[in-house]
Amino acid sequence: MSPTTLKRYADRDGFLTLGVHWRYGAHKNSPRIWNLRLCQQALDYRSRVKK
């Protein structure tokens, strides 16, 4: 999954949350740092709930 897709899930859909699934980098222009294990768990849970 691309970082752009993860960012969309965090910004628009709101189910990936700051401090849990991702955090800001050290500088203003740094990319987000993703906790991929927790992101995958959230995506798996979301796919099970939507069915």
PyMOL CGO cylinders between C-alpha atoms (Angstrom):
from pymol import cmd
from pymol.cgo import CYLINDER

trace = [
    CYLINDER, 0.00, 0.00, 0.00, 1.35, 3.40, -0.89, 0.3, 1, 1, 1, 1, 1, 1,
    CYLINDER, 1.35, 3.40, -0.89, 2.04, 6.19, 1.60, 0.3, 1, 1, 1, 1, 1, 1,
    CYLINDER, 2.04, 6.19, 1.60, -0.44, 8.31, -0.36, 0.3, 1, 1, 1, 1, 1, 1,
    CYLINDER, -0.44, 8.31, -0.36, -3.21, 5.80, 0.32, 0.3, 1, 1, 1, 1, 1, 1,
    CYLINDER, -3.21, 5.80, 0.32, -2.33, 5.67, 4.02, 0.3, 1, 1, 1, 1, 1, 1,
    CYLINDER, -2.33, 5.67, 4.02, -2.35, 9.47, 4.16, 0.3, 1, 1, 1, 1, 1, 1,
    CYLINDER, -2.35, 9.47, 4.16, -5.80, 9.54, 2.53, 0.3, 1, 1, 1, 1, 1, 1,
    CYLINDER, -5.80, 9.54, 2.53, -7.11, 7.04, 5.09, 0.3, 1, 1, 1, 1, 1, 1,
    CYLINDER, -7.11, 7.04, 5.09, -5.72, 9.21, 7.88, 0.3, 1, 1, 1, 1, 1, 1,
    CYLINDER, -5.72, 9.21, 7.88, -6.82, 12.61, 6.54, 0.3, 1, 1, 1, 1, 1, 1,
    CYLINDER, -6.82, 12.61, 6.54, -10.08, 11.98, 4.77, 0.3, 1, 1, 1, 1, 1, 1,
    CYLINDER, -10.08, 11.98, 4.77, -11.43, 8.75, 6.22, 0.3, 1, 1, 1, 1, 1, 1,
    CYLINDER, -11.43, 8.75, 6.22, -10.08, 9.35, 9.73, 0.3, 1, 1, 1, 1, 1, 1,
    CYLINDER, -10.08, 9.35, 9.73, -9.61, 5.77, 10.82, 0.3, 1, 1, 1, 1, 1, 1,
    CYLINDER, -9.61, 5.77, 10.82, -5.82, 5.93, 11.01, 0.3, 1, 1, 1, 1, 1, 1,
    CYLINDER, -5.82, 5.93, 11.01, -5.08, 8.23, 13.93, 0.3, 1, 1, 1, 1, 1, 1,
    CYLINDER, -5.08, 8.23, 13.93, -2.18, 10.44, 14.89, 0.3, 1, 1, 1, 1, 1, 1,
    CYLINDER, -2.18, 10.44, 14.89, -0.18, 9.01, 17.75, 0.3, 1, 1, 1, 1, 1, 1,
    CYLINDER, -0.18, 9.01, 17.75, -1.47, 5.48, 17.19, 0.3, 1, 1, 1, 1, 1, 1,
    CYLINDER, -1.47, 5.48, 17.19, -1.02, 4.61, 13.52, 0.3, 1, 1, 1, 1, 1, 1,
    CYLINDER, -1.02, 4.61, 13.52, 1.33, 7.40, 12.49, 0.3, 1, 1, 1, 1, 1, 1,
    CYLINDER, 1.33, 7.40, 12.49, 3.31, 10.38, 13.73, 0.3, 1, 1, 1, 1, 1, 1,
    CYLINDER, 3.31, 10.38, 13.73, 5.00, 13.36, 12.20, 0.3, 1, 1, 1, 1, 1, 1,
    CYLINDER, 5.00, 13.36, 12.20, 8.68, 13.19, 11.30, 0.3, 1, 1, 1, 1, 1, 1,
    CYLINDER, 8.68, 13.19, 11.30, 11.37, 15.20, 13.07, 0.3, 1, 1, 1, 1, 1, 1,
    CYLINDER, 11.37, 15.20, 13.07, 10.99, 18.25, 10.81, 0.3, 1, 1, 1, 1, 1, 1,
    CYLINDER, 10.99, 18.25, 10.81, 8.12, 20.11, 9.21, 0.3, 1, 1, 1, 1, 1, 1,
    CYLINDER, 8.12, 20.11, 9.21, 8.93, 18.73, 5.76, 0.3, 1, 1, 1, 1, 1, 1,
    CYLINDER, 8.93, 18.73, 5.76, 9.64, 15.18, 6.93, 0.3, 1, 1, 1, 1, 1, 1,
    CYLINDER, 9.64, 15.18, 6.93, 7.33, 12.41, 5.77, 0.3, 1, 1, 1, 1, 1, 1,
    CYLINDER, 7.33, 12.41, 5.77, 4.95, 10.79, 8.21, 0.3, 1, 1, 1, 1, 1, 1,
    CYLINDER, 4.95, 10.79, 8.21, 6.23, 7.79, 10.11, 0.3, 1, 1, 1, 1, 1, 1,
    CYLINDER, 6.23, 7.79, 10.11, 3.78, 4.92, 9.94, 0.3, 1, 1, 1, 1, 1, 1,
    CYLINDER, 3.78, 4.92, 9.94, 3.33, 2.07, 12.39, 0.3, 1, 1, 1, 1, 1, 1,
    CYLINDER, 3.33, 2.07, 12.39, 2.69, -0.51, 9.69, 0.3, 1, 1, 1, 1, 1, 1,
    CYLINDER, 2.69, -0.51, 9.69, 1.69, -3.29, 12.07, 0.3, 1, 1, 1, 1, 1, 1,
    CYLINDER, 1.69, -3.29, 12.07, -1.10, -1.18, 13.59, 0.3, 1, 1, 1, 1, 1, 1,
    CYLINDER, -1.10, -1.18, 13.59, -2.14, 0.17, 10.18, 0.3, 1, 1, 1, 1, 1, 1,
    CYLINDER, -2.14, 0.17, 10.18, -2.49, -3.38, 8.89, 0.3, 1, 1, 1, 1, 1, 1,
    CYLINDER, -2.49, -3.38, 8.89, -4.56, -4.36, 11.93, 0.3, 1, 1, 1, 1, 1, 1,
    CYLINDER, -4.56, -4.36, 11.93, -6.87, -1.37, 11.39, 0.3, 1, 1, 1, 1, 1, 1,
    CYLINDER, -6.87, -1.37, 11.39, -7.26, -2.19, 7.69, 0.3, 1, 1, 1, 1, 1, 1,
    CYLINDER, -7.26, -2.19, 7.69, -7.98, -5.84, 8.45, 0.3, 1, 1, 1, 1, 1, 1,
    CYLINDER, -7.98, -5.84, 8.45, -10.57, -4.88, 11.06, 0.3, 1, 1, 1, 1, 1, 1,
    CYLINDER, -10.57, -4.88, 11.06, -12.20, -2.38, 8.70, 0.3, 1, 1, 1, 1, 1, 1,
    CYLINDER, -12.20, -2.38, 8.70, -12.46, -4.95, 5.92, 0.3, 1, 1, 1, 1, 1, 1,
    CYLINDER, -12.46, -4.95, 5.92, -14.12, -7.45, 8.30, 0.3, 1, 1, 1, 1, 1, 1,
    CYLINDER, -14.12, -7.45, 8.30, -16.63, -4.88, 9.58, 0.3, 1, 1, 1, 1, 1, 1,
    CYLINDER, -16.63, -4.88, 9.58, -17.64, -3.69, 6.10, 0.3, 1, 1, 1, 1, 1, 1,
    CYLINDER, -17.64, -3.69, 6.10, -18.64, -7.18, 4.94, 0.3, 1, 1, 1, 1, 1, 1,
]
cmd.load_cgo(trace, "trace")
